[in-house]
Amino acid sequence: MLMTPQVSVISSQQLRDYAFCSDCEQRFNRNGESWVLANMARMNGFKLQDALIQAGPVVVHPTIALYAGAAIPSIDMDALVYFAMSIFWRAAVQEWKSIDGLTTRLDLDGHEEEIREFLLGGPFPADAVVMVSVWPNRQVLPAAHTPREGHPDGFKAFDFLVPGIEFRLLLGAGIPADLRQFCAQTSPERYVAATTMLVDKVMDTFASMMKTSVPSQVLLERVK
């Protein structure tokens, strides 16, 4: 089921276009996509979550547990970060065809070129923080949403969701130090979080869209 604030339909259509050359597409796949797609929540299991559970958290609070991704050999933190940055960058440099028109490009506040250079093997941008959060429960909601912008004060924030994993990107000199320490790229621990806040946020996202999204006739017949 595909849902936008305007319409909900049953469709196999995905966001796609002829945008990049074969070398770029292979680089995206080799450096991030293939690993993330194999390790996100799937019908036959959730390998990333399994690895975190087996390793155990290094920090535990009532609503969040932090895992040291750098210390878990079966987790490819480079792939997680590369995948996240590639998706945010692709959402900024291209309008993508969706079920109700074209997507709106993300405004990365002038960091597009720095991120492009990182994707080509350059340094990670100095004023960037990428955060990875994993669904905290064994029963994972099989949902995803495309990159979108939040509205914090003093810096830019974006996020997107694939089944079981949320990726968040913060940009700007005003990112607080307490958030910088959780960066999955630059922190020594290369943290991955499991948090109940992710569940609440995802449910709020889809509940908000359901208020205005008009279901198609085919979808109505499916849910009868």
Disulfide bonds with the S-S distance in Angstrom:
none
